[in-house]
Amino acid sequence: MPGTENYDMLVIGSGEAGKYLGWTMASEGHRTAVVERQLIGGSCPNIACLPSKNIIHSAKVRSLAGRAAEFGVDAGPVTTSMKGVQDRKRAMVDGLRRLHLDRYRASGAELIMGHARFTAFGADASEHMAAVQVAMMARMPYTALRDGIFAHPTVAEGLTALLGSPPVSPLQ
Ligand SMILES: Cc1cc2nc3c(=O)[nH]c(=O)nc-3n(C[C@H](O)[C@H](O)[C@H](O)COP(=O)(O)OP(=O)(O)OC[C@H]3O[C@@H](n4cnc5c(N)ncnc54)[C@H](O)[C@@H]3O)c2cc1C
C-alpha cells in the first residue's frame, strides 16, 4: 500500500508501559515506533507521580520555613509564590521530556506524535492476538511472549516454542 510504513513493533502510548517496551525492542534491533497523542513519557513524568512530588516538596519547604523559629532559625516573613512553585515544576517536566527524547534517539525507537487507532485487523493480526491472549492467561512473562511469538516467523512455530516452555510468574 503506498505511503505505508512497516514496523516490527508498534507501541501505542509512551507511558510507563509503552516506553520501556519500545526502547528495549528498538535496542534489540527491531524496527519500533511508539505512538503518543500528548504526553511524551506518559502521565508519570508529566502530570502524575513526579510533578505531584515536586509540588509536595515545595509545600514541605514552605511549611518548614514557616516553622523556622521553632528550630532557632530566623527566616523572616515567609511568603509563597505559586508562580515560583509552578515554574520549578515546569522546569523539571521540561527536563524529563528532554531526557525521554534522548532515550528515543539513543535506542533508535521512533516517536510518532498523534492519536493511534486500529483501522483493520488482518488474519495474521487476529492469529497473533489469540496467541498473545493465550500467553497472558497462562501468566507468561513478556520475555516468553517476545521469544515465543514476536521472534518467530510463523504463529504456529511461535506457539510451539511458547507453550513448550513452563509458565513463569510475570513478576520473575
Ligand atoms: C497524581 C498521581 C500521582 C501518582 N504517583 C505515583 C507514584 O508516586 N508512584 C507510582 O508508581 N505511580 C504513581 N502514579 C500512577 C502512575 O502515574 C501510573 O501508574 C502510570 O503512569 C501508568 O502508566 P501507563 O503507561 O499505564 O499509562 P500512562 O502513563 O497514562 O501512559 C499512557 C499513554 O498513552 C497515551 N495514549 C493513550 N491512548 C492513545 C492513543 N490511542 N494514541 C496515542 N497515544 C495514546 C496517553 O497520552 C499516555 O501518554 C500516580 C498517578 C497520579 C494520577
The ligand as an SDF file (V2000), in Angstrom:
LIG
                    3D

 53 58  0  0  0  0  0  0  0  0999 V2000
   -1.3220   12.2510   40.9680 C   0  0  0  0  0  0  0  0  0  0  0  0
   -0.7160   10.9020   40.6850 C   0  0  0  0  0  0  0  0  0  0  0  0
    0.4250   10.5100   41.3700 C   0  0  0  0  0  0  0  0  0  0  0  0
    0.9880    9.2560   41.1120 C   0  0  0  0  0  0  0  0  0  0  0  0
    2.1040    8.8920   41.8240 N   0  0  0  0  0  0  0  0  0  0  0  0
    2.6610    7.6920   41.6240 C   0  0  0  0  0  0  0  0  0  0  0  0
    3.8220    7.2980   42.3320 C   0  0  0  0  0  0  0  0  0  0  0  0
    4.3370    8.0350   43.1550 O   0  0  0  0  0  0  0  0  0  0  0  0
    4.3480    6.0660   42.0670 N   0  0  0  0  0  0  0  0  0  0  0  0
    3.7730    5.2380   41.1460 C   0  0  0  0  0  0  0  0  0  0  0  0
    4.2900    4.1230   40.9570 O   0  0  0  0  0  0  0  0  0  0  0  0
    2.6900    5.5880   40.4380 N   0  0  0  0  0  0  0  0  0  0  0  0
    2.1080    6.7860   40.6540 C   0  0  0  0  0  0  0  0  0  0  0  0
    1.0060    7.1490   39.9250 N   0  0  0  0  0  0  0  0  0  0  0  0
    0.4770    6.2140   38.9430 C   0  0  0  0  0  0  0  0  0  0  0  0
    1.2700    6.2640   37.6210 C   0  0  0  0  0  0  0  0  0  0  0  0
    1.2400    7.5960   37.0950 O   0  0  0  0  0  0  0  0  0  0  0  0
    0.5990    5.3080   36.6310 C   0  0  0  0  0  0  0  0  0  0  0  0
    0.5430    4.0270   37.2080 O   0  0  0  0  0  0  0  0  0  0  0  0
    1.3980    5.1980   35.3490 C   0  0  0  0  0  0  0  0  0  0  0  0
    1.5630    6.4740   34.7640 O   0  0  0  0  0  0  0  0  0  0  0  0
    0.6450    4.2780   34.3900 C   0  0  0  0  0  0  0  0  0  0  0  0
    1.4320    4.1220   33.2340 O   0  0  0  0  0  0  0  0  0  0  0  0
    0.7640    3.6860   31.8580 P   0  0  0  0  0  0  0  0  0  0  0  0
    1.8400    3.5030   30.8520 O   0  0  0  0  0  0  0  0  0  0  0  0
   -0.1430    2.5240   32.1060 O   0  0  0  0  0  0  0  0  0  0  0  0
   -0.2080    4.8870   31.4760 O   0  0  0  0  0  0  0  0  0  0  0  0
    0.1620    6.3930   31.1530 P   0  0  0  0  0  0  0  0  0  0  0  0
    1.4070    6.8570   31.8450 O   0  0  0  0  0  0  0  0  0  0  0  0
   -1.0960    7.1750   31.3790 O   0  0  0  0  0  0  0  0  0  0  0  0
    0.5060    6.3590   29.6130 O   0  0  0  0  0  0  0  0  0  0  0  0
   -0.4590    6.1210   28.6280 C   0  0  0  0  0  0  0  0  0  0  0  0
   -0.0710    6.9950   27.4460 C   0  0  0  0  0  0  0  0  0  0  0  0
   -0.7850    6.5400   26.2990 O   0  0  0  0  0  0  0  0  0  0  0  0
   -1.1780    7.6650   25.5420 C   0  0  0  0  0  0  0  0  0  0  0  0
   -2.3000    7.1980   24.7260 N   0  0  0  0  0  0  0  0  0  0  0  0
   -3.4380    6.6060   25.1450 C   0  0  0  0  0  0  0  0  0  0  0  0
   -4.1950    6.2660   24.0880 N   0  0  0  0  0  0  0  0  0  0  0  0
   -3.5070    6.6320   22.9750 C   0  0  0  0  0  0  0  0  0  0  0  0
   -3.7670    6.5470   21.5740 C   0  0  0  0  0  0  0  0  0  0  0  0
   -4.8850    5.9870   21.0930 N   0  0  0  0  0  0  0  0  0  0  0  0
   -2.8430    7.0250   20.7130 N   0  0  0  0  0  0  0  0  0  0  0  0
   -1.6880    7.5840   21.1770 C   0  0  0  0  0  0  0  0  0  0  0  0
   -1.3850    7.6980   22.4920 N   0  0  0  0  0  0  0  0  0  0  0  0
   -2.2870    7.2230   23.3690 C   0  0  0  0  0  0  0  0  0  0  0  0
   -1.5230    8.7240   26.5890 C   0  0  0  0  0  0  0  0  0  0  0  0
   -1.4550   10.0410   26.0580 O   0  0  0  0  0  0  0  0  0  0  0  0
   -0.4270    8.4700   27.6280 C   0  0  0  0  0  0  0  0  0  0  0  0
    0.7160    9.2670   27.4110 O   0  0  0  0  0  0  0  0  0  0  0  0
    0.4100    8.3910   40.1640 C   0  0  0  0  0  0  0  0  0  0  0  0
   -0.7340    8.7980   39.4530 C   0  0  0  0  0  0  0  0  0  0  0  0
   -1.3040   10.0270   39.7050 C   0  0  0  0  0  0  0  0  0  0  0  0
   -2.5410   10.4300   38.9270 C   0  0  0  0  0  0  0  0  0  0  0  0
  1  2  1  0
  2  3  1  0
  2 52  2  0
  3  4  2  0
  4  5  1  0
  4 50  1  0
  5  6  2  0
  6  7  1  0
  6 13  1  0
  7  8  2  0
  7  9  1  0
  9 10  1  0
 10 11  2  0
 10 12  1  0
 12 13  2  0
 13 14  1  0
 14 15  1  0
 14 50  1  0
 15 16  1  0
 16 17  1  0
 16 18  1  0
 18 19  1  0
 18 20  1  0
 20 21  1  0
 20 22  1  0
 22 23  1  0
 23 24  1  0
 24 25  2  0
 24 26  1  0
 24 27  1  0
 27 28  1  0
 28 29  2  0
 28 30  1  0
 28 31  1  0
 31 32  1  0
 32 33  1  0
 33 34  1  0
 33 48  1  0
 34 35  1  0
 35 36  1  0
 35 46  1  0
 36 37  1  0
 36 45  1  0
 37 38  2  0
 38 39  1  0
 39 40  1  0
 39 45  2  0
 40 41  1  0
 40 42  2  0
 42 43  1  0
 43 44  2  0
 44 45  1  0
 46 47  1  0
 46 48  1  0
 48 49  1  0
 50 51  2  0
 51 52  1  0
 52 53  1  0
M  END
$$$$
